[in-house]
């Protein structure tokens, strides 16, 4: 997870690092299994207008409660970015 700001929008970069990292016999990862469902909670100053998932541009359903945005992603393949606007 990496958090940044781009043009006043909060971005949360989600990187799937699953795999057999503890296996000393594995030198190349030719398959990264998807993970999910994945629950992401981010504290924010105010309720966002919307939350999107990039690079697809798909709007994501979210819950705003107690100063935080909660998103449940059914699946994370390799890399997605949540954009909180």
NULUMTOR-819352 format. One record per residue: y, x, z of N, C-alpha, C, O in turn. Coordinates in pm, whole numbers, plus 50000, padded with zeros to 5 digits. Atoms other than C-alpha are relative to their C-alpha. Layout:
! NULUMTOR-819352
<r n_v="Y" n_u="X" n_w="Z" ca_v="Y" ca_u="X" ca_w="Z" c_v="Y" c_u="X" c_w="Z" o_v="Y" o_u="X" o_w="Z"/>
...
//
This chain:
! NULUMTOR-819352
<r n_v="49883" n_u="50085" n_w="50000" ca_v="50000" ca_u="50000" ca_w="50000" c_v="50124" c_u="50090" c_w="50000" o_v="50134" o_u="50186" o_w="50077"/>
<r n_v="49871" n_u="49931" n_w="50003" ca_v="50346" ca_u="50125" ca_w="49910" c_v="50108" c_u="49893" c_w="49984" o_v="50096" o_u="49805" o_w="49899"/>
<r n_v="49892" n_u="50099" n_w="50001" ca_v="50666" ca_u="49928" ca_w="49974" c_v="50128" c_u="50066" c_w="49950" o_v="50160" o_u="50178" o_w="49989"/>
<r n_v="49873" n_u="49947" n_w="50050" ca_v="50993" ca_u="49977" ca_w="49787" c_v="50092" c_u="49884" c_w="49964" o_v="50054" o_u="49767" o_w="49973"/>
<r n_v="49905" n_u="50099" n_w="50049" ca_v="51302" ca_u="49796" ca_w="49662" c_v="50040" c_u="50036" c_w="49858" o_v="50064" o_u="50152" o_w="49825"/>
<r n_v="49957" n_u="49984" n_w="50138" ca_v="51390" ca_u="49744" ca_w="49297" c_v="50099" c_u="49887" c_w="49971" o_v="50062" o_u="49770" o_w="49974"/>
<r n_v="49895" n_u="50099" n_w="50029" ca_v="51720" ca_u="49568" ca_w="49212" c_v="50003" c_u="49889" c_w="50106" o_v="50000" o_u="49771" o_w="50071"/>
<r n_v="49992" n_u="50093" n_w="49887" ca_v="51737" ca_u="49399" ca_w="49557" c_v="49874" c_u="49916" c_w="50019" o_v="49876" o_u="49820" o_w="50096"/>
<r n_v="50127" n_u="50070" n_w="49981" ca_v="51377" ca_u="49278" ca_w="49526" c_v="49905" c_u="50092" c_w="50075" o_v="49899" o_u="50212" o_w="50048"/>
<r n_v="50098" n_u="49925" n_w="49925" ca_v="51112" ca_u="49389" ca_w="49770" c_v="49870" c_u="50005" c_w="49921" o_v="49822" o_u="49901" o_w="49876"/>
<r n_v="50125" n_u="49987" n_w="50073" ca_v="50801" ca_u="49525" ca_w="49600" c_v="49894" c_u="50059" c_w="50091" o_v="49920" o_u="50151" o_w="50168"/>
<r n_v="50114" n_u="49952" n_w="49923" ca_v="50462" ca_u="49577" ca_w="49759" c_v="49892" c_u="50038" c_w="49900" o_v="49832" o_u="49951" o_w="49836"/>
<r n_v="50098" n_u="49948" n_w="50094" ca_v="50231" ca_u="49796" ca_w="49553" c_v="49863" c_u="50001" c_w="50069" o_v="49846" o_u="50061" o_w="50175"/>
<r n_v="50134" n_u="50010" n_w="49944" ca_v="49865" ca_u="49719" ca_w="49616" c_v="49904" c_u="50079" c_w="49912" o_v="49888" o_u="50048" o_w="49794"/>
<r n_v="50088" n_u="49913" n_w="50075" ca_v="49618" ca_u="49987" ca_w="49510" c_v="49859" c_u="49990" c_w="50060" o_v="49840" o_u="50014" o_w="50179"/>
<r n_v="50139" n_u="50011" n_w="49958" ca_v="49243" ca_u="49931" ca_w="49529" c_v="49939" c_u="50140" c_w="50001" o_v="49925" o_u="50203" o_w="49896"/>
<r n_v="50061" n_u="49868" n_w="49987" ca_v="49084" ca_u="50251" ca_w="49661" c_v="49856" c_u="49990" c_w="50048" o_v="49804" o_u="50084" o_w="50108"/>
<r n_v="50138" n_u="50017" n_w="49955" ca_v="48738" ca_u="50111" ca_w="49730" c_v="49906" c_u="50087" c_w="49917" o_v="49939" o_u="50127" o_w="49805"/>
<r n_v="50099" n_u="49918" n_w="50069" ca_v="48431" ca_u="50308" ca_w="49633" c_v="49929" c_u="50091" c_w="50098" o_v="49962" o_u="50093" o_w="50216"/>
<r n_v="50082" n_u="49916" n_w="49912" ca_v="48181" ca_u="50558" ca_w="49770" c_v="50064" c_u="50136" c_w="50032" o_v="50006" o_u="50240" o_w="50003"/>
<r n_v="49927" n_u="49877" n_w="49973" ca_v="48437" ca_u="50817" ca_w="49889" c_v="49927" c_u="50092" c_w="50098" o_v="49948" o_u="50214" o_w="50095"/>
<r n_v="50070" n_u="49919" n_w="49900" ca_v="48210" ca_u="50937" ca_w="50173" c_v="49875" c_u="50067" c_w="49944" o_v="49813" o_u="50148" o_w="50013"/>
<r n_v="50122" n_u="49946" n_w="50059" ca_v="47926" ca_u="51027" ca_w="49936" c_v="50032" c_u="50134" c_w="49931" o_v="50101" o_u="50134" o_w="49829"/>
<r n_v="49969" n_u="49869" n_w="50061" ca_v="47941" ca_u="51405" ca_w="49860" c_v="49935" c_u="50021" c_w="49864" o_v="49970" o_u="50115" o_w="49793"/>
<r n_v="50068" n_u="49988" n_w="50129" ca_v="47715" ca_u="51352" ca_w="49557" c_v="50076" c_u="49930" c_w="49887" o_v="50038" o_u="49943" o_w="49770"/>
<r n_v="49924" n_u="50073" n_w="50101" ca_v="47972" ca_u="51135" ca_w="49377" c_v="50124" c_u="50082" c_w="49964" o_v="50211" o_u="50106" o_w="50048"/>
<r n_v="49888" n_u="49919" n_w="50047" ca_v="48215" ca_u="51341" ca_w="49167" c_v="50094" c_u="49921" c_w="49909" o_v="50211" o_u="49957" o_w="49893"/>
<r n_v="49921" n_u="50080" n_w="50094" ca_v="48336" ca_u="51076" ca_w="48923" c_v="49982" c_u="49853" c_w="50036" o_v="49870" o_u="49808" o_w="50061"/>
<r n_v="50005" n_u="50143" n_w="49972" ca_v="48421" ca_u="50712" ca_w="48989" c_v="50018" c_u="49926" c_w="49868" o_v="50128" o_u="49917" o_w="49815"/>
<r n_v="49991" n_u="50073" n_w="50125" ca_v="48339" ca_u="50511" ca_w="48680" c_v="50004" c_u="49849" c_w="50023" o_v="50007" o_u="49771" o_w="49928"/>
<r n_v="49992" n_u="50142" n_w="49967" ca_v="48351" ca_u="50179" ca_w="48863" c_v="50075" c_u="49983" c_w="50131" o_v="50041" o_u="50045" o_w="50232"/>
<r n_v="49927" n_u="50033" n_w="49878" ca_v="48601" ca_u="50046" ca_w="49114" c_v="49976" c_u="49852" c_w="50025" o_v="50029" o_u="49768" o_w="49953"/>
<r n_v="50028" n_u="50141" n_w="49975" ca_v="48470" ca_u="49724" ca_w="49266" c_v="50125" c_u="49927" c_w="50048" o_v="50201" o_u="49978" o_w="50130"/>
<r n_v="49887" n_u="50082" n_w="49957" ca_v="48728" ca_u="49449" ca_w="49306" c_v="49984" c_u="49964" c_w="50147" o_v="49873" o_u="49957" o_w="50199"/>
<r n_v="50000" n_u="50045" n_w="49861" ca_v="48824" ca_u="49345" ca_w="49660" c_v="50069" c_u="49865" c_w="50009" o_v="50150" o_u="49829" o_w="49924"/>
<r n_v="49935" n_u="50128" n_w="49980" ca_v="48924" ca_u="49009" ca_w="49792" c_v="49907" c_u="49902" c_w="50067" o_v="49786" o_u="49924" o_w="50073"/>
<r n_v="49856" n_u="50031" n_w="49998" ca_v="49029" ca_u="48774" ca_w="49911" c_v="50075" c_u="50097" c_w="50089" o_v="50021" o_u="50149" o_w="50187"/>
<r n_v="49914" n_u="49905" n_w="49931" ca_v="49315" ca_u="48988" ca_w="50034" c_v="50121" c_u="49927" c_w="50055" o_v="50196" o_u="49864" o_w="49980"/>
<r n_v="49885" n_u="50064" n_w="49936" ca_v="49570" ca_u="48858" ca_w="50283" c_v="50107" c_u="50104" c_w="50025" o_v="50081" o_u="50207" o_w="50088"/>
<r n_v="49887" n_u="49908" n_w="49985" ca_v="49910" ca_u="49028" ca_w="50273" c_v="50112" c_u="49928" c_w="50073" o_v="50153" o_u="49819" o_w="50033"/>
<r n_v="49888" n_u="50055" n_w="49923" ca_v="50182" ca_u="48961" ca_w="50530" c_v="50112" c_u="50102" c_w="50003" o_v="50090" o_u="50218" o_w="50039"/>
<r n_v="49884" n_u="49911" n_w="50006" ca_v="50531" ca_u="49109" ca_w="50491" c_v="50115" c_u="49936" c_w="50075" o_v="50152" o_u="49822" o_w="50048"/>
<r n_v="49880" n_u="50050" n_w="49929" ca_v="50823" ca_u="49069" ca_w="50731" c_v="50120" c_u="50010" c_w="49906" o_v="50139" o_u="50110" o_w="49837"/>
<r n_v="49881" n_u="50005" n_w="50086" ca_v="51142" ca_u="48967" ca_w="50550" c_v="50116" c_u="49940" c_w="50079" o_v="50096" o_u="49873" o_w="50180"/>
<r n_v="49881" n_u="50049" n_w="49931" ca_v="51500" ca_u="48884" ca_w="50650" c_v="50022" c_u="49850" c_w="49981" o_v="50074" o_u="49782" o_w="50070"/>
<r n_v="49981" n_u="50143" n_w="50029" ca_v="51500" ca_u="48541" ca_w="50486" c_v="49890" c_u="49952" c_w="49906" o_v="49820" o_u="50033" o_w="49844"/>
<r n_v="50102" n_u="50055" n_w="50088" ca_v="51274" ca_u="48307" ca_w="50294" c_v="50031" c_u="50035" c_w="49855" o_v="50143" o_u="50017" o_w="49809"/>
<r n_v="49976" n_u="49964" n_w="50141" ca_v="51229" ca_u="48427" ca_w="49936" c_v="50012" c_u="49877" c_w="49912" o_v="49965" o_u="49769" o_w="49947"/>
<r n_v="49994" n_u="50108" n_w="50099" ca_v="51310" ca_u="48216" ca_w="49633" c_v="49863" c_u="49982" c_w="49936" o_v="49819" o_u="49869" o_w="49912"/>
<r n_v="50134" n_u="50003" n_w="50056" ca_v="50972" ca_u="48306" ca_w="49487" c_v="49933" c_u="50136" c_w="50017" o_v="49999" o_u="50236" o_w="50046"/>
<r n_v="50079" n_u="49878" n_w="49996" ca_v="50696" ca_u="48565" ca_w="49490" c_v="49920" c_u="50005" c_w="49871" o_v="49856" o_u="49906" o_w="49833"/>
<r n_v="50077" n_u="49985" n_w="50122" ca_v="50542" ca_u="48700" ca_w="49171" c_v="49905" c_u="50119" c_w="50011" o_v="49924" o_u="50209" o_w="50092"/>
<r n_v="50097" n_u="49892" n_w="50008" ca_v="50250" ca_u="48924" ca_w="49090" c_v="50020" c_u="50071" c_w="49867" o_v="50014" o_u="50008" o_w="49761"/>
<r n_v="49978" n_u="49923" n_w="50121" ca_v="50316" ca_u="49200" ca_w="48840" c_v="49881" c_u="50092" c_w="49977" o_v="49820" o_u="50135" o_w="50075"/>
<r n_v="49923" n_u="50018" n_w="50122" ca_v="50239" ca_u="49306" ca_w="48575" c_v="49981" c_u="49865" c_w="49931" o_v="50042" o_u="49842" o_w="49827"/>
<r n_v="50025" n_u="50127" n_w="50069" ca_v="50114" ca_u="48954" ca_w="48491" c_v="50120" c_u="49905" c_w="50000" o_v="50131" o_u="49821" o_w="49912"/>
<r n_v="49885" n_u="50089" n_w="49991" ca_v="50439" ca_u="48784" ca_w="48598" c_v="49967" c_u="49864" c_w="50059" o_v="50050" o_u="49773" o_w="50057"/>
<r n_v="50046" n_u="50129" n_w="49945" ca_v="50239" ca_u="48505" ca_w="48763" c_v="50064" c_u="49972" c_w="50136" o_v="50064" o_u="50059" o_w="50224"/>
<r n_v="49948" n_u="50040" n_w="49871" ca_v="50410" ca_u="48316" ca_w="49045" c_v="49884" c_u="49979" c_w="50097" o_v="49779" o_u="49927" o_w="50060"/>
<r n_v="50103" n_u="50004" n_w="49899" ca_v="50211" ca_u="48334" ca_w="49368" c_v="50041" c_u="49903" c_w="50110" o_v="50156" o_u="49905" o_w="50156"/>
<r n_v="49974" n_u="50089" n_w="49887" ca_v="50186" ca_u="48064" ca_w="49634" c_v="50011" c_u="50084" c_w="50127" o_v="49937" o_u="50181" o_w="50145"/>
<r n_v="49982" n_u="49925" n_w="49875" ca_v="50307" ca_u="48185" ca_w="49972" c_v="50038" c_u="49905" c_w="50112" o_v="50078" o_u="49791" o_w="50089"/>
<r n_v="49956" n_u="50071" n_w="49880" ca_v="50375" ca_u="48068" ca_w="50325" c_v="50107" c_u="50085" c_w="50066" o_v="50087" o_u="50205" o_w="50087"/>
<r n_v="49895" n_u="49930" n_w="49927" ca_v="50700" ca_u="48162" ca_w="50497" c_v="50000" c_u="49945" c_w="50141" o_v="50021" o_u="49825" o_w="50162"/>
<r n_v="50010" n_u="50045" n_w="49862" ca_v="50667" ca_u="48149" ca_w="50873" c_v="50037" c_u="50114" c_w="50094" o_v="49991" o_u="50227" o_w="50077"/>
<r n_v="49961" n_u="49903" n_w="49897" ca_v="50826" ca_u="48331" ca_w="51168" c_v="50052" c_u="50131" c_w="49941" o_v="50018" o_u="50239" o_w="49990"/>
<r n_v="49939" n_u="49882" n_w="50058" ca_v="51021" ca_u="48570" ca_w="50946" c_v="49907" c_u="50085" c_w="49915" o_v="49933" o_u="50204" o_w="49893"/>
<r n_v="50095" n_u="49924" n_w="50082" ca_v="50725" ca_u="48672" ca_w="50732" c_v="49950" c_u="49916" c_w="49883" o_v="49941" o_u="49793" o_w="49891"/>
<r n_v="50061" n_u="50062" n_w="50118" ca_v="50582" ca_u="48594" ca_w="50390" c_v="49851" c_u="50034" c_w="50005" o_v="49813" o_u="50150" o_w="50022"/>
<r n_v="50144" n_u="49980" n_w="50002" ca_v="50206" ca_u="48546" ca_w="50377" c_v="49946" c_u="49955" c_w="49865" o_v="49972" o_u="49844" o_w="49820"/>
<r n_v="50059" n_u="50025" n_w="50131" ca_v="50016" ca_u="48566" ca_w="50047" c_v="49851" c_u="50028" c_w="50010" o_v="49810" o_u="50126" o_w="50073"/>
<r n_v="50143" n_u="49974" n_w="50009" ca_v="49644" ca_u="48536" ca_w="49987" c_v="49965" c_u="50018" c_w="49853" o_v="49977" o_u="49925" o_w="49773"/>
<r n_v="50042" n_u="49971" n_w="50137" ca_v="49524" ca_u="48703" ca_w="49669" c_v="49849" c_u="49987" c_w="49994" o_v="49778" o_u="50051" o_w="50072"/>
<r n_v="50144" n_u="50018" n_w="50007" ca_v="49178" ca_u="48591" ca_w="49564" c_v="49927" c_u="50128" c_w="49963" o_v="49811" o_u="50147" o_w="50001"/>
<r n_v="50070" n_u="49882" n_w="50051" ca_v="49104" ca_u="48926" ca_w="49402" c_v="50101" c_u="50108" c_w="49963" o_v="50206" o_u="50079" o_w="49904"/>
<r n_v="49921" n_u="49885" n_w="50044" ca_v="49253" ca_u="49273" ca_w="49354" c_v="49907" c_u="50091" c_w="49922" o_v="49813" o_u="50147" o_w="49977"/>
<r n_v="50084" n_u="49915" n_w="50085" ca_v="49103" ca_u="49462" ca_w="49062" c_v="50029" c_u="50147" c_w="50030" o_v="49953" o_u="50212" o_w="50102"/>
<r n_v="49965" n_u="49859" n_w="49979" ca_v="49276" ca_u="49802" ca_w="49058" c_v="50140" c_u="50014" c_w="50058" o_v="50160" o_u="50086" o_w="50156"/>
<r n_v="49861" n_u="49979" n_w="49959" ca_v="49654" ca_u="49769" ca_w="49095" c_v="50083" c_u="49878" c_w="49965" o_v="50081" o_u="49833" o_w="49850"/>
<r n_v="49905" n_u="50108" n_w="50022" ca_v="49904" ca_u="49487" ca_w="49134" c_v="50123" c_u="50026" c_w="50085" o_v="50119" o_u="50104" o_w="50181"/>
<r n_v="49876" n_u="49988" n_w="49924" ca_v="50259" ca_u="49460" ca_w="49260" c_v="50047" c_u="49859" c_w="50037" o_v="50064" o_u="49774" o_w="49951"/>
<r n_v="49937" n_u="50124" n_w="49953" ca_v="50388" ca_u="49173" ca_w="49473" c_v="50150" c_u="50021" c_w="49997" o_v="50199" o_u="50120" o_w="50052"/>
<r n_v="49854" n_u="49991" n_w="50005" ca_v="50756" ca_u="49114" ca_w="49402" c_v="50054" c_u="49881" c_w="50079" o_v="50030" o_u="49765" o_w="50044"/>
<r n_v="49944" n_u="50103" n_w="49911" ca_v="50938" ca_u="48922" ca_w="49676" c_v="50148" c_u="49991" c_w="49969" o_v="50223" o_u="50087" o_w="49993"/>
<r n_v="49861" n_u="50016" n_w="50044" ca_v="51269" ca_u="48782" ca_w="49549" c_v="50062" c_u="49882" c_w="50071" o_v="50179" o_u="49851" o_w="50048"/>
//
